[in-house]
Amino acid sequence: MRSALLVLAATSFTLSTSRPADACSPPPCWGGAFVPGNHGRVPANAPALFWRPMFVYDDLTSHRMNVVLTRAADPTTPVPLTAQSFGFGDFLLAPNAPLAPGDYVLTDHTDCDEFGITGPQVAFTVGPTAPMPSELGTLTAIPEGVQPIELSTSLGSCSVQTPVAAAQIQLTPSGLVQDRRRAADRPLHHGRRMPRDRQAHDLAYQAMINVVAADCSDQRVIVKPGDPSASYLVDKLRGVDLCSGARMPPQGAPLSDADMARIEAWICQGAANN
């Protein structure tokens, strides 16, 4: 139940927030991300890994040397990577040689010391080589009417609220992609299975813990372990002291008092990834 609430809250938060834009000053830092996510699985012939660097104000240079890939069995020996710009500040990390099957750890050692935010770290598995899909599938846009959003500069330094036509984008995977997703659900070690809902849970967790809320100029974090009163997620779910937008979830009834009590207790107890 707690996992379901966590994923629901994170998904709603992602859909209902915008970039920092409440004041005419850039944010001090944003968290980064990797793909595959924690407990992900890729074939040995995967051409590259995805890296979204942390953004640290006054230091816009992406520090490739802070990113280290190692085998879980040999954490002191880096696996050589070549960073290739992917646009909008993102990068593809191409292994200099095909990755051997096994367990790996990918870490961004960049820190935002002022706010206690560290770079992302993921543990993932490399499996046997597999055919690479030529297409992902079919995208469908589902109109959701006109909604107000914050339009900001590229660094979120200034913004204006304006109504826009919103749409939900859905991907219907191709047959080969579906086969690959089913293969990712096969047992990894000693019969253990890492289902996709667990991967989604871990990505949601990484996106909230000690991460500055994108629409708050006062640098409130989404979830501050041990302190529900300093966690913007609680404010967003209750619809109080909001930086922008409306209460979550955006549609339907608010979470019950019992559900809110469970979420606040989880944060108070350290916001463990369970």
C-alpha positions in Angstrom: 0.0 0.0 0.0 2.8 2.4 0.9 4.6 1.7 -2.4 1.4 2.4 -4.3 0.8 5.7 -2.5 4.4 6.7 -3.1 4.3 6.0 -6.9 0.9 7.7 -7.1 2.1 10.8 -5.3 5.3 11.0 -7.3 3.5 10.6 -10.6 1.0 13.3 -9.7 3.8 15.6 -8.5 5.7 15.2 -11.8 2.6 15.9 -13.8 1.5 18.9 -11.8 4.7 20.9 -11.3 6.8 23.0 -13.6 10.4 24.3 -13.5 11.4 26.7 -10.8 9.8 30.0 -11.9 8.4 31.9 -9.0 11.1 34.4 -8.7 13.7 36.1 -11.0 16.6 34.0 -9.8 17.9 30.7 -11.0 17.6 27.7 -8.6 20.8 26.7 -6.8 20.6 23.1 -7.9 18.5 20.4 -9.5 18.9 16.7 -9.1 20.2 14.5 -12.0 19.1 11.2 -13.3 20.3 8.0 -15.1 18.7 5.6 -17.5 18.5 2.7 -16.8 17.1 3.4 -13.3 17.9 1.5 -10.2 17.4 -2.3 -10.6 17.1 -1.8 -14.4 18.3 -4.3 -17.0 20.0 -3.6 -20.4 21.5 -5.9 -23.0 25.2 -6.2 -23.4 25.0 -4.5 -26.8 23.2 -1.4 -25.5 25.0 1.4 -27.3 24.9 3.9 -24.4 23.5 4.9 -21.0 21.5 8.1 -20.5 22.8 10.8 -18.1 21.0 14.0 -17.0 23.6 16.0 -15.0 22.9 17.8 -11.8 22.4 21.5 -12.3 24.5 23.6 -9.8 24.0 27.4 -10.0 27.2 29.4 -11.0 28.7 26.1 -12.4 26.8 25.2 -15.6 29.6 22.9 -16.9 28.7 19.2 -16.9 31.4 17.4 -15.0 31.8 14.2 -16.9 34.7 13.2 -14.7 32.3 13.0 -11.7 30.4 10.1 -13.4 31.9 6.7 -12.7 30.7 3.3 -13.9 32.0 0.2 -12.0 31.2 -3.5 -11.8 29.6 -4.3 -8.6 32.2 -7.0 -8.0 35.0 -4.5 -8.6 33.9 -1.1 -7.3 37.4 0.4 -7.4 38.0 -0.1 -11.2 36.1 2.4 -13.4 34.7 1.2 -16.7 35.8 3.6 -19.5 32.9 5.7 -20.9 32.7 8.4 -23.6 30.2 11.2 -23.1 28.3 12.4 -26.1 26.0 15.4 -26.0 22.4 14.5 -26.4 21.0 18.1 -26.4 19.5 20.3 -23.7 22.4 19.5 -21.3 21.8 15.8 -21.4 24.4 13.1 -22.4 24.7 9.6 -23.7 27.5 7.6 -22.0 28.9 5.1 -24.5 31.0 2.3 -23.1 34.4 2.2 -24.9 33.9 -1.6 -25.1 30.8 -3.7 -24.9 29.7 -4.3 -21.3 30.1 -7.9 -20.1 27.0 -9.4 -18.5 26.8 -8.8 -14.8 25.9 -6.2 -12.1 27.0 -2.6 -12.4 26.9 0.7 -10.4 26.7 4.1 -12.1 27.3 7.1 -9.9 27.4 10.9 -10.4 29.6 12.3 -7.6 28.5 15.9 -8.0 27.2 17.5 -4.8 25.0 20.4 -4.0 26.4 20.8 -0.5 24.3 23.8 0.6 21.1 21.8 0.3 22.4 18.3 1.0 21.6 17.1 -2.5 23.9 14.5 -4.1 24.1 13.2 -7.6 22.2 10.1 -8.6 23.4 6.5 -8.2 21.8 3.4 -9.8 22.6 -0.3 -9.7 21.6 -2.2 -12.8 22.2 -5.5 -14.6 23.7 -6.2 -18.0 22.2 -9.2 -19.7 23.0 -11.1 -22.9 23.0 -9.3 -26.2 19.6 -8.8 -27.8 18.1 -7.4 -31.0 17.8 -3.6 -30.9 14.4 -2.3 -31.9 14.1 0.0 -34.9 11.1 1.8 -33.4 9.6 2.1 -29.9 6.0 2.0 -31.0 3.1 4.4 -31.6 2.6 7.7 -29.8 -1.0 8.8 -29.1 -1.9 12.3 -27.8 -5.1 12.5 -25.7 -6.4 16.1 -25.3 -7.0 17.2 -21.7 -8.4 20.6 -22.3 -6.9 24.0 -21.5 -4.9 24.3 -18.3 -2.7 27.1 -16.7 1.0 26.4 -16.6 4.1 28.4 -15.8 6.3 29.3 -18.8 9.8 30.1 -17.7 13.2 31.0 -19.1 15.7 28.2 -19.7 17.1 28.6 -16.2 13.8 29.3 -14.5 14.9 32.9 -13.8 11.5 34.5 -14.6 8.1 33.2 -15.6 4.5 34.0 -16.5 1.4 31.9 -16.1 -0.5 31.3 -19.2 -3.3 28.9 -20.4 -2.3 26.1 -22.8 -3.9 23.2 -24.5 -2.8 20.1 -22.5 -2.5 16.6 -23.8 -1.5 13.2 -22.3 1.1 11.3 -24.4 0.8 7.5 -24.4 3.2 5.1 -26.0 1.9 1.8 -27.4 5.1 -0.4 -27.5 6.0 -2.3 -30.7 6.2 -6.1 -30.6 9.9 -6.2 -30.2 9.9 -3.6 -27.4 7.2 -5.7 -25.6 9.4 -8.8 -26.0 12.3 -6.9 -24.5 10.1 -5.7 -21.6 9.0 -9.2 -20.9 12.6 -10.4 -21.0 13.5 -7.7 -18.4 11.0 -9.4 -16.0 12.7 -12.7 -16.1 14.6 -13.9 -13.0 17.9 -12.1 -12.5 19.7 -13.9 -9.7 18.8 -17.1 -7.8 15.3 -17.0 -9.1 14.6 -13.4 -7.9 12.4 -11.3 -10.2 12.6 -7.5 -10.5 9.2 -6.5 -11.9 8.6 -3.2 -13.7 6.4 -1.8 -10.9 9.4 -2.0 -8.6 11.5 -0.2 -11.1 8.9 2.6 -11.3 8.8 2.7 -7.5 12.6 3.2 -7.3 12.6 5.9 -9.9 9.7 7.7 -8.1 11.7 7.4 -4.8 14.9 8.9 -6.3 12.9 11.8 -7.8 11.5 12.9 -4.4 14.1 12.3 -1.6 16.0 15.5 -0.8 15.2 16.9 -4.3 14.2 20.5 -4.5 10.6 21.0 -5.6 10.7 22.4 -9.1 8.1 25.0 -8.6 9.3 26.4 -5.3 11.6 29.4 -5.3 12.3 29.0 -1.5 14.1 25.7 -2.1 11.7 23.4 -0.3 12.5 19.7 -0.9 9.8 17.3 -2.0 10.5 14.8 0.8 12.8 15.6 3.7 13.4 12.3 5.6 12.5 12.6 9.2 10.6 15.9 8.8 7.1 15.8 7.3 6.6 19.6 8.1 9.5 20.4 5.8 8.4 18.0 3.0 6.6 19.8 0.2 4.9 16.6 -0.8 2.7 16.8 2.4 1.8 20.4 1.5 0.9 19.4 -2.0 -1.2 16.5 -0.9 -3.1 18.7 1.6 -3.4 21.7 -0.7 -1.8 24.2 1.7 1.1 26.6 1.3 1.5 25.7 -2.4 4.2 27.3 -4.5 2.0 26.9 -7.6 -0.7 24.8 -9.1 -3.3 22.9 -7.1 -3.7 20.1 -4.6 -2.7 16.6 -5.6 -4.0 14.4 -7.0 -5.2 16.9 -9.6 -8.4 14.8 -10.3 -10.6 12.9 -7.9 -10.9 13.1 -4.1 -8.1 14.1 -1.8 -6.2 11.3 0.0 -8.0 10.2 3.2 -6.8 11.1 6.6 -5.6 7.5 7.1 -3.5 7.7 3.9 -2.0 11.0 4.8 -1.1 9.6 8.3 0.7 6.7 6.7 2.7 9.0 4.4 3.6 11.4 7.2 4.6 8.4 9.4 6.8 7.1 6.6 8.6 10.4 6.2 8.9 10.8 10.0 10.5 7.3 10.2 13.2 8.3 7.7 11.4 7.8 4.3 12.9 4.4 3.7 12.8 2.9 0.2 10.4 0.0 1.0 
